[in-house]
Amino acid sequence: MTVSANVVAALPQYDLGAEVGRGGMGVVYAAVHRPLGRAVAVKRLPGVLASDERMSARFAHEARLLARLDHPHIVPVYDYVQDRGEHLLVMEKLDGGTVWSKFTGSGVTPAMSCAYGLAMLSGLHAAHEAGVLHLDVKPKNLLFTAGGVLKVADFGISQVVSEGATLVTHGGQVLGTPAYLAPEQALGNPLSPAADVYGAATVLYELLSGRLPFDSGGGALAMIQRHVYHQPRPLIEVPDPLAGVIMRGIERDPASRYRNAETFAVDLAAAAAEVFGRDWLLRLGTPIHLTPHVAAATTRPGPAPSTVPIPGAPSSTLTTPGLPPPGHAHPRETLDIPVRATLTDTPPPPVHLGAEPLVPASQLLTTPKPTRRPALTAALTAALLLALPFTVPARDLPIHTADLTKPLTLGHGDPTTAHLTVTAAGITLADVPAVTTTPTSPDTPTPGTSTAGTSVPETSPLTFELPGASRWIVGGAAVATVTSDGQSTDYSLQPLAHPMISIMGAGSAVLLLFTLAYLESILRSLRRRPAGTGSGSGSVVVAAPLGFGLGVAVWLLPSVLLRHAPDLWPALVCGGLGAVAAVCTAVVARRSALR
């Protein structure tokens, strides 16, 4: 994907490369700092930060805290750039893959999982000491250097974007991955380091068992409900010392969990030493920076027996391949078998909350669809809409110009049977009979007779008087149909007054401004949708009738000014074009906001 011109301009000292990652918290590009020749990763943060001044200032403050974090197990931040509407974090570039890539590839042994957990908790504890929460701890945010050192990435980003909101209020933007989300975070309650302890314990549960502590079917909301209201499944794939530590880390009540990441790490190191032996970490050779308390716990003496029982495990529970059935002892050598992620290609069955279906998190986190096709459709229909009023020829009708505030003389016929119908775009504006005059003296002839007794023609000029409201409705031109003796004749009736001094003229201008203003408001709300509520589909639907009204106004206003007698079919065509253009523009705005 091509790097945005704004990003290139905001980082003049960097050579930007290809996109190397994408997630709910932004897009990552490879780059090189030219003066130093240092390879870096540039994270482009969500566009919602640029449109919200409070959130932008909050993240600038958070970025300063991140830049101060100097720890071997935290991805360092080299620079933070806020320019041209972009928010960019420049970080160390890590080429060793992620814990998730190892977990889904060759697999991770239980001992290695514990080592990764200690490195992860070490970085989390250092960040918590500096006042920064992570709030999106997951295997994909645990990266490796080329030398195999684990580092935690994306500190603080979720905390800023999701501040004061829950996952549900951001329809379409999952702030914190549901599978690892602490119950208090999902509920929007005050957060503490215990929230990251929950995420770290969930990661360890998954690495040790190959599955998550809760069923992942049913979508994001169903998964969150399980975290909030249900108890996790027992961790039966590892010995009790390890299982007990992990299960305490995923307690629903924050007060029942470990109070901080270091306390969790101490118990995890001690349990690993009991299960794998006191030299377990030395045998792995994994580079880990530990505090003195945690380092001391890794060398506590292990038990003498060569097996560690798992009490109380039900015999009917499924086991990890290569391990004995639950309730049996685990030989130590079986704990060296790599555990892989349990991945399924079958989508979960739909789950409903009341009458509303729950949307899977995978759908919420998918890359936004491209905007090129709807943008092109919007541009073409808008161009056609603007050209149509000036290219459709006016009806070839006899023109009759008159002052509509006075009686008008139009056509010939029998006044006693004649009537006048004034229409615009198929809408009847007036339907009046001809004005008949009463003879003022016996000498005044009536149609069909003469003073000499001879007949006179029964046709004469017809006079009509429009109702007061109709006089002010007609602007530019209208179709006047005179019907007399069963025959109808159409005229283009054009008032002497300026076209805009009419309801047709002024009303079309007001309709144009009204629909433009509301469409602009809808597009603005869609561009800010990641910080708001709902998915935005309702706004796209509302754009259709507004676009139809805009199309009618775009057709009617030029017609009035050009004094063309309006017809119905161009109005419907222009209205349809306006609806298509508005909907496509709204779709482009919604998809662009999700990038």
Secondary structure by P-SEA (a helix, b strand, c coil): ccccaaaaaacccccccccccccccbbbbbbbcccccbbbbbbbccccccccaaaaaaaaaaaaaaaacccccccccccccccccbbbbbccccccccaaaaaacccccaaaaaaaaaaaaaaaaaaaaacccccccccccccccccbbbbbcccaaaaaaaccccccccccccccccccccccccccccccaaaaaaaaaaaaaaaacccccccccccaaaaaaaaccccccccccccaaaaaaaaaaaccccccccccaaaaaaaaaaaaaaacccccccccccbbbbcaaaaaaaaccccccccccccccccccccccccccccccccccccccccccccccccccccccccbbbbbccccccccccaaaaaaaaaaaaaaaaaccccccccccbbbbccccccccccccccccbbbbbbcccccccccccccccccccccccccccccccccccccbbbbbbcaaaaaacccbbbbbbbcccbbbbbbccccccccccaaaaaaaaaaaaaaaaaaaaaaaaaacccccccaaaaaaaaaaaaaaaaaaaaaaaaaaaccccccaaaaaaaaaaaaaaaaaaaaaaaaaac
